[in-house]
Amino acid sequence: MNTPLTNTQMRDVDALLHPYTNAVTLRQTGPHVISSGNGVRVRDDAGKEYIEGMAGLWCCGLGFSDQELIEAAKEQMSLLPYYHLFGGRSHEPAVELAERLKELAPDMGRVIYQSSGSEANDTQIKLQWYYNNALGRPDKKKIISRIKGYHGVTIVSGSLTGLPYNHMDFDLPVDRILHTSCPHYWKEAQEGETEAEFTARLAQDLRDLIDREGPDTIAAMIAEPVMGAGGVIVPPEGYFQAIQPILDEHDIALISDEVITGFGRTGNWFGAQTVEMQPRAMSMAKQLTAGYAPLSAVAVTTEIAEVIEGNTGKLGNFGHGFTYGGHPISCAVAIKTLEIYERRNIVQHVRDVTPTFERLIAKAADHPLVGDGRASGLMGCLELAPPDAKAFKNPAKTGPILSAELLKRGVILRAIGDTLAICPPMIITEGELEEMFAPVEAALDATMAWAKAEDMLR
Ligand SMILES: Cc1ncc(COP(=O)(O)O)c(C=O)c1O
């Protein structure tokens, strides 16, 4: 039985439409109201403390109380709380941050700002269309994405996203967007297929798609180095090395969606380095400001940038830009964030704690309810499944039970269907990792009891 809603909960459901929420069940359960944060922990309005094992939405790499970031925002707020970059105006934080991003991603030549990951990926696609028009290739416009890829929710980025909920009843995907196979070895490999054989099959799928559609109609492929919201899918051995030459052969630009994987998450500055991809463009957000202010950045090679710049000269303008793109407060916070990542050697810290993270995931994966456990740097998951199968009788019911069992035990982790995503603030210590995993076994036992009682196992 549900407890009666508090005053705040009642006001909430009467005033808000929540993203990624079942609004009908929310009316019974009420929202979970978070009031404050400290280090890797947050506290709710009932005073209960939790380890925030998802860094919010994969974004708060420096935890929830970094005073230097707060000061950076305050300082910029007093100096220049708003300015824009339209019509050739500029401000120092936007310039300094773009220079810094170019140093971190040396293959990139220019940076353009937005406020969110979705806007970044929308911008990526518009830039590809604009670029190909400028080059006199009006038919080279389709974009390849992947089943279970996550690139956002706007009309085009939501179309790139390869998840049913993002399309259902939204009339998506729009045309020009193609989805190729998902690189999820544990789930999608055929009986007896090795990882290398699986990779070869996916590369062939991509080749077939390009041949079928016509290479001259395809502008780009977008991919997360490690897939996040689709279920933390680490690419199989040799994946990007196999697909990159196919794209290069047909002059199809590879766009790396670094919205989650950027800035140390996988143990390198960018996920592209971890999985050895050579993108011609990158989307960055989330940990760019450690989640403390909204900001995204699209970086493109000098070659792409110069074609675009030339075309603005021809047309007399560049008809694109967001009011809050490159907001000075967000840029100041981002500059400070990158300075902290460097000063505290966050990338090395992620590498140092990764073996503990992997060991704890492997230990949890020994539980009979866990089909697979995997990680890349400090981004991992437990994929639940019945002991001898790869899916439950009734999918996407068991994961949320595990997440609720963990919440009761003071740990916030997110269920993506039956996959429990784990993406803690990058500052987490080995001791805090142990603490975060301590209740996992008991929560899995309770979930197993529920799954048996509900007849979820095959
Ligand atoms: C890889 C990736 N791209 C894009 C997005 C969309 O970002 P936003 O929610 O800021 O629009 C997300 C959000 O989780 C993401 O994980």
The ligand as a Gaussian input file, in Angstrom:
#p B3LYP/6-31G(d) Opt

LIG

0 1
 C       25.095000      10.058000     -25.228000
 C       24.045000      11.086000     -25.021000
 N       23.784000      11.979000     -25.995000
 C       22.861000      12.925000     -25.851000
 C       22.113000      13.031000     -24.704000
 C       21.057000      14.083000     -24.580000
 O       21.449000      15.045000     -23.696000
 P       20.361000      16.054000     -23.046000
 O       19.534000      15.240000     -22.111000
 O       21.236000      17.066000     -22.352000
 O       19.591000      16.645000     -24.162000
 C       22.356000      12.136000     -23.656000
 C       21.593000      12.227000     -22.392000
 O       21.649000      11.375000     -21.543000
 C       23.330000      11.136000     -23.825000
 O       23.552000      10.225000     -22.871000

